[in-house]
């Protein structure tokens, strides 16, 4: 399995899981929000123009993602050091 790039902003408590080559900037052409009631928060799936899943945005990330994922994520908030 390839390594995934995950960024995390603790201030916003939001994480993004990139499912594309980090060297290639892929634009999202459509976003599908998961039902916030069903998942207990907001999770958005981003798709490219060919309908391929390119990323997952997770709000309230500290309650949705395992702690080790957030600890090893690239930090985007001002108080966090980049660990990616």
LUMVEXLUM-934868 format. One record per atom (N, C-alpha, C, O, CB): x, y, z. Coordinates in steps of 0.02 Angstrom, whole numbers, plus 50000, padded with zeros to 5 digits. Atoms other than C-alpha are relative to their C-alpha. Glycine has a CB too. Layout:
// LUMVEXLUM-934868
XYZ/...
END
This chain:
// LUMVEXLUM-934868
500434994150000/500005000050000/500455006250000/500945006650037/499525000050062/499624993850004/500655017149955/499885004250063/499365003750095/499805004049937/500084995349945/500955030050089/499505005349979/499505007549922/500685003250021/500494994850014/499545042550101/500235006550033/500545006350086/499304998050025/499864993549970/499765061050133/499385002150038/498825002150011/500215005449946/500554997649959/498685067450275/500225006650030/500765007150059/499804994850055/499864993649967/498635085550331/499485000950055/498924998550051/499985005949949/500444998949943/497875091250495/500095007150026/500655009350038/500124994850056/500004993449969/497415108450561/499644999350066/499034998850069/499665005549953/500305001049934/497145106850747/499535005750019/499025004750052/500554999350053/500424994249984/496435124450761/499304999149970/498805000550003/500325006449973/500655001250033/495045120150636/499744993150014/499164991549999/500075001149924/500175007049987/495045101850692/499774996649936/499274993149935/499474999550055/500175002750066/495035097050508/500614996449971/501174998849976/499765005649952/499475003950033/496045083850416/499814998849928/499224998949909/500124993250037/500125001650070/496245080050233/500454994249981/501064994349992/500135006149953/499635005950022/496755063150164/500045000449924/499535000249889/499654993350023/499884999550071/497535064549991/500074993149971/500464989049996/500625004449984/499965006550033/497275049649876/500315000549931/500194996349888/499304996949996/499664998850063/498315056649734/500745000750012/500965001550069/499715006249964/499284998949996/500165058249696/500125007050028/499875011949999/500344999149930/499904993449970/500755072549809/500385004849954/500355010949964/500384999450065/499634995750046/501855079149667/499555002749944/499755007449909/500574996149969/500454997950053/500355081249551/499395003350032/499045000350072/499784994049956/500574996449973/499065094449592/499374998149960/499334999549900/500115007849998/500615002250032/497355087049553/499425004250026/499325004850086/499874992450013/500564995849980/495835098249553/499384995750013/499234990949977/499855005249946/500645003249986/494215092749631/499475003149955/499415009249952/499815000750075/500534997350043/492775094249509/499314999250032/498835002550012/500024996549932/500645000649964/491415088349627/500134997250069/500594993350080/499504995649960/499955002149930/491165085449811/499354996850021/498814999250004/500185006150047/500595003549975/489985073149892/500035000150076/500474997050106/499974992649973/500014999949926/489545076950075/499654993750026/499114992050004/499655006350026/500335005749967/489175061750182/499485002950049/499565008550073/500534995650039/500544997949955/487615063050289/500285001450069/500504996850104/499444994750003/499714998449935/488195072450445/499654996750059/499964995550110/500005007450010/500365003349946/486845064250551/500234992750005/500354990250060/499235000349987/499805007050001/487345046650498/500714998950025/500854993950059/499934997249930/499305000949981/489215049250526/500195004050062/500765003650085/500455002049942/499864996249939/489075060850676/500495005849988/500875007550033/500274995550052/499564994550017/489995075050589/500035000849924/499654997549888/500704999050028/499964998750071/490495081450419/500614996649969/501174997649991/500025007649986/499475003350039/491505070850298/499825001249927/499264999549905/500074992350017/500114998650070/491675076350117/500474995849957/501064995149972/500115007549985/499615003850048/492265065549972/500105004349938/499615006949911/499654993249983/499844996050059/493145074649829/500174995449942/500534990549949/500585004850014/499915003950061/493125067749651/500305004349945/500175010349942/499344996849977/499734996450057/494095072549495/499504999849942/498954997149950/500684997149979/500454999750058/493345075349322/499824993149972/499304992449940/500325004149946/500155006750023/493425056649284/499594996050051/499454990150040/500644996349985/500405003449949/492425052449441/500404995950049/500124991950086/499504995749967/499575003749952/493925045649538/500055003850066/500105009950067/500714998949970/499934997149934/494015048649724/500725002450008/501194998550001/499824994850056/499334997249994/495495060349754/500165002250071/500755003450086/500085005849953/499854997949932/495305065249936/499394999750045/498824999450022/500285007050000/500525000349950/494315064850096/500135005550051/500665005750082/499974993050035/499964994849950/494005080050206/499614997850061/499034995850056/499745006949972/500325002249939/493605076050387/499995005750050/500515008050073/500384993850030/500084994949949/492915089250505/499864996450066/499614990950067/499435005149983/500015003349934/492945085650693/500464993949996/500294988550020/499274998050020/499545005450014/494445075250645/500244996250061/500354990150058/500605002749964/499755003549940/494995071350823/499504994850026/499694990450065/500155004950054/500495005049980/493375061550848/499874994949945/499514990049956/499355003450020/500145004450057/493375053150676/500604995849978/500524990449950/499765004049943/499405003550023/495185047950643/500404997350059/500405000450113/500445004649958/499585002649946/496355037150747/500545005150019/500805008749977/500324993349978/499514995249974/497535047150856/500674999549964/500995004649950/500104999050074/499355000850033/499085039750772/500015003249931/500535005549908/500184992649995/500044996750066/498485046450603/500105007550008/500485010549971/499334998449965/499934992849989/498315064050671/500705001850024/500985006950004/499495002450051/499334998749974/499985062950763/500524999749945/501025003349948/500174995050055/499515000650054/500895057950604/499835004449940/500195004349890/500054992749978/500204995750055/499985070450493/500455006149993/500785008250040/499285002350010/499674993650012/500765085750414/499565005450032/498985006150014/500115001349922/500394995049963/500215099850529/499965006549961/500475009049936/500305001150068/500124993850035/499465115350451/499885005950046/499945011650025/499434999349954/500154994649953/499015125350607/500645003450022/501185000550018/499614997450060/499434995949980/500165138950672/500394996950058/501004997650061/499775007050018/499675002849942/500545129550832/500334993449989/500724991150031/499534999350055/499735006650013/501005113050752/500605000049955/500655004049908/499474995749970/499415000950043/502655107950679/499834994849947/499504989949962/500624997850041/500135004850053/502585099150513/500374993650014/500984993550025/500215002849932/499695006549986/502885080650541/499954995549940/500154989649943/499684996750060/500125004050059/502445074650367/500594998549960/500534995149909/499535003149958/
END
